[in-house]
Amino acid sequence: MQLDSDFYKPFIGLKEFMKKNCIVTMDCKVVNENLSFSEAMKGVREMDRSNIKVTCKHPMRKTLRLQSGEPKEQLKRVLEDDYTFNTADLPEYMEGAVEGISPLVMEKLRNGEFSIQKTLDLHGYNKIEAQILFEEFIRDAVRSQLNCVRVIHGRGLKSPHTPILKHSLTQWIVKAMNRKWVLAFASCKMCDGGPGATYILLKKRPEKRKITVIR
């Protein structure tokens, strides 16, 4: 193929074409760009894009969204500052009280409204050691004229069958020598230990009355 072929000279006939069609070139200098743009766009109309479909070469990733319903609402309520988890709804919850106690007193105890004046932590002790410590703890609390104390016994999740210390605590409370000083008891709120701890409300004077264990 020859180098002077028309294929390599696309504008070889441009001058003749412009002369034939009366096309005149002018050297112009743009003074105002905005004005020049407005003049150039005169008569141009905006396209109707309502029927135009935009396709994507790569498929977009789908995001998994939570469906509206009860679980989502429960999560929202838990994250709110004013939401308080009710320990009494748990199967591990336990409480008991002497006969004739005011329902208002029990409600305050369940809600943790009594000030905790002393705490006994039984973690790391066996059943016999824990019982001795508990009885000494109650005696000291009575001598000090305390009103509300807390015993941390754990939930017993690692126990092979049932929570040993937690179930034993109920037996120790209803025991005659301790029962005369106990007015009521209930599992703590979550902020105070939840089912792994128990509030104990003490009497001002010794009185042997039957304690009813609700659960």
C-alpha positions as CSV (number, residue, x, y, z in Angstrom):
1,M,0.0,0.0,0.0
2,Q,1.3,3.4,-1.0
3,L,2.0,6.0,1.8
4,D,0.2,8.8,-0.2
5,S,-3.0,6.8,-0.3
6,D,-6.2,8.7,0.4
7,F,-6.7,6.4,3.4
8,Y,-3.9,8.2,5.3
9,K,-5.1,11.7,4.2
10,P,-8.7,12.0,5.4
11,F,-8.7,15.9,5.1
12,I,-7.1,16.1,1.7
13,G,-10.4,17.4,0.1
14,L,-11.5,19.6,3.0
15,K,-10.7,22.9,1.4
16,E,-12.5,22.0,-1.8
17,F,-15.5,20.8,0.3
18,M,-15.7,24.0,2.3
19,K,-15.4,26.1,-0.9
20,K,-18.1,24.1,-2.6
21,N,-20.5,24.4,0.3
22,C,-19.6,28.1,1.1
23,I,-18.3,27.3,4.5
24,V,-16.2,30.1,5.9
25,T,-13.9,29.8,9.0
26,M,-13.7,32.7,11.4
27,D,-11.2,33.3,14.2
28,C,-13.3,34.3,17.2
29,K,-12.3,35.1,20.8
30,V,-14.7,34.3,23.6
31,V,-15.2,37.3,25.9
32,N,-18.0,36.1,28.1
33,E,-18.2,32.3,28.6
34,N,-21.7,32.3,30.2
35,L,-23.0,34.4,27.3
36,S,-21.4,32.2,24.7
37,F,-22.8,29.1,26.4
38,S,-26.3,30.6,26.5
39,E,-26.1,31.5,22.8
40,A,-24.9,28.0,22.0
41,M,-27.7,26.3,24.0
42,K,-30.4,28.5,22.5
43,G,-33.3,26.4,21.2
44,V,-32.1,23.3,23.1
45,R,-34.8,21.4,25.0
46,E,-34.4,19.0,27.9
47,M,-34.9,15.4,27.1
48,D,-37.8,13.4,28.6
49,R,-36.0,10.9,30.8
50,S,-39.2,9.2,32.2
51,N,-39.0,6.3,29.8
52,I,-35.2,5.9,30.0
53,K,-34.1,2.7,31.8
54,V,-30.6,2.8,33.3
55,T,-28.9,-0.6,33.2
56,C,-25.9,-1.6,35.4
57,K,-23.2,-3.8,34.0
58,H,-22.4,-5.3,37.4
59,P,-25.4,-6.5,39.6
60,M,-25.7,-4.6,42.8
61,R,-25.3,-6.4,46.1
62,K,-28.5,-7.1,47.9
63,T,-28.6,-5.9,51.5
64,L,-30.4,-8.0,54.1
65,R,-33.0,-5.9,55.9
66,L,-34.8,-6.8,59.1
67,Q,-38.5,-7.4,58.5
68,S,-40.8,-5.2,60.5
69,G,-42.4,-7.1,63.4
70,E,-42.1,-8.0,67.0
71,P,-38.4,-8.9,67.2
72,K,-37.4,-5.6,65.7
73,E,-39.6,-3.7,68.1
74,Q,-38.2,-5.6,71.1
75,L,-34.7,-4.8,70.0
76,K,-35.6,-1.1,69.8
77,R,-37.1,-1.1,73.2
78,V,-34.0,-2.8,74.7
79,L,-31.7,-0.2,73.3
80,E,-33.8,2.6,74.7
81,D,-32.4,4.2,77.9
82,D,-35.7,4.0,79.7
83,Y,-36.2,0.3,79.1
84,T,-35.7,-2.1,82.1
85,F,-35.5,-5.8,81.6
86,N,-38.0,-7.6,84.0
87,T,-36.1,-10.3,85.9
88,A,-39.4,-11.8,87.1
89,D,-40.1,-13.0,83.5
90,L,-37.2,-15.4,83.6
91,P,-37.7,-19.0,84.6
92,E,-34.8,-18.7,87.0
93,Y,-36.6,-16.0,89.0
94,M,-37.4,-16.8,92.6
95,E,-39.1,-15.0,95.5
96,G,-40.8,-15.6,98.8
97,A,-42.3,-13.6,101.7
98,V,-44.0,-14.0,105.1
99,E,-47.8,-14.3,105.2
100,G,-49.6,-11.0,105.2
101,I,-46.8,-8.9,103.7
102,S,-47.9,-5.8,101.8
103,P,-48.0,-6.2,98.0
104,L,-46.4,-2.7,97.7
105,V,-43.4,-3.9,99.7
106,M,-43.0,-6.9,97.5
107,E,-43.3,-4.7,94.4
108,K,-40.6,-2.4,95.7
109,L,-38.3,-5.4,96.5
110,R,-38.7,-6.8,93.0
111,N,-37.9,-3.4,91.4
112,G,-34.8,-3.0,93.6
113,E,-36.1,0.1,95.2
114,F,-34.6,-0.7,98.6
115,S,-31.1,0.4,99.2
116,I,-28.6,-2.5,99.4
117,Q,-26.7,-2.0,102.6
118,K,-24.5,-5.0,102.6
119,T,-23.5,-7.8,100.1
120,L,-22.3,-11.3,100.5
121,D,-20.5,-13.0,97.6
122,L,-20.5,-16.8,97.7
123,H,-18.6,-17.4,94.5
124,G,-15.8,-20.0,95.1
125,Y,-17.3,-21.6,98.2
126,N,-18.8,-25.1,98.5
127,K,-22.3,-25.6,100.0
128,I,-21.1,-26.1,103.6
129,E,-18.8,-23.1,103.6
130,A,-21.5,-21.0,101.9
131,Q,-24.1,-21.9,104.6
132,I,-21.8,-20.9,107.4
133,L,-20.9,-17.6,105.8
134,F,-24.6,-16.9,105.1
135,E,-25.7,-17.5,108.7
136,E,-22.9,-15.3,110.0
137,F,-23.8,-12.7,107.4
138,I,-27.5,-12.6,108.5
139,R,-26.5,-12.3,112.2
140,D,-24.2,-9.4,111.5
141,A,-26.8,-7.7,109.4
142,V,-29.4,-8.0,112.2
143,R,-27.0,-6.7,114.8
144,S,-26.3,-3.8,112.6
145,Q,-30.0,-3.2,112.1
146,L,-29.8,-3.4,108.3
147,N,-33.0,-3.4,106.3
148,C,-32.0,-4.8,102.9
149,V,-29.0,-7.0,102.0
150,R,-27.9,-8.9,98.9
151,V,-26.4,-12.4,98.5
152,I,-24.6,-13.2,95.3
153,H,-24.7,-17.0,94.6
154,G,-24.4,-17.2,90.9
155,R,-26.8,-18.7,88.4
156,G,-25.2,-22.2,88.6
157,L,-25.1,-22.7,84.9
158,K,-22.0,-24.9,85.2
159,S,-23.7,-27.2,87.8
160,P,-24.4,-30.7,86.4
161,H,-28.1,-30.7,87.4
162,T,-29.5,-27.7,89.3
163,P,-27.9,-24.6,90.7
164,I,-26.6,-25.8,94.1
165,L,-26.0,-22.5,96.0
166,K,-29.1,-20.8,94.6
167,H,-31.5,-23.6,95.6
168,S,-29.7,-24.0,98.9
169,L,-30.2,-20.3,99.7
170,T,-34.0,-20.8,99.7
171,Q,-33.6,-23.6,102.2
172,W,-31.3,-21.6,104.5
173,I,-33.8,-18.6,104.4
174,V,-36.8,-20.7,105.5
175,K,-34.7,-22.4,108.2
176,A,-36.1,-21.5,111.7
177,M,-33.1,-19.6,113.0
178,N,-33.0,-17.4,109.9
179,R,-36.7,-17.2,109.1
180,K,-37.5,-15.1,112.2
181,W,-35.4,-12.3,110.7
182,V,-36.4,-12.5,107.1
183,L,-39.4,-10.6,105.8
184,A,-39.1,-11.3,102.1
185,F,-36.6,-12.2,99.3
186,A,-36.5,-11.9,95.6
187,S,-34.1,-12.3,92.6
188,C,-32.2,-9.1,91.9
189,K,-32.7,-6.8,88.9
190,M,-30.2,-7.3,86.1
191,C,-28.2,-4.3,87.2
192,D,-27.7,-5.9,90.6
193,G,-26.9,-9.4,89.5
194,G,-30.1,-10.7,88.0
195,P,-31.0,-14.3,88.8
196,G,-27.5,-14.8,90.1
197,A,-28.2,-12.7,93.2
198,T,-31.0,-12.3,95.7
199,Y,-32.4,-9.3,97.7
200,I,-33.2,-10.2,101.3
201,L,-35.5,-7.8,103.3
202,L,-34.9,-8.1,107.0
203,K,-37.3,-7.6,109.9
204,K,-36.8,-5.0,112.7
205,R,-37.8,-7.5,115.4
206,P,-37.6,-11.3,115.4
207,E,-40.9,-13.0,114.6
208,K,-41.4,-16.6,113.6
209,R,-43.9,-16.6,110.7
210,K,-44.2,-18.9,107.8
211,I,-42.4,-17.9,104.6
212,T,-44.2,-18.8,101.4
213,V,-41.8,-19.5,98.5
214,I,-43.5,-18.5,95.3
215,R,-41.0,-20.1,93.0
